[in-house]
Amino acid sequence: MKRIKIMEGRVEIREAKYSYEFYSDNLNVFVKIYHPGVKGDVTIFTRNDKVGLKADMDMAMVRSGVFLS
């Protein structure tokens, strides 16, 4: 299925500001977080609801190695 961008914005996680984009393929929502100051680096994760989005974004950054847990 084709992913379609449905939203974009900014969020602050651990005192750093990140840009993000939401994509959907009508089954799941995919979130792409752009790392500040690192050209081209992103963290991508999949979620199926909007509850706890900021916490999920934080955990995705920990799993990708951007943050220490």
FENHUPE-V32968 format. One record per helix or strand of 2 or more residues. SS is the DSSP state (hx for helix, st for strand). FROM is the first residue (numbers start at 1). TO is the last residue. Records with the same first field share a line. If there is no record, write none. Layout:
SS->FROM-TO ; FROM-TO
//
This chain:
st->4-13 ; 16-24 ; 29-34 ; 42-47
hx->53-63
//
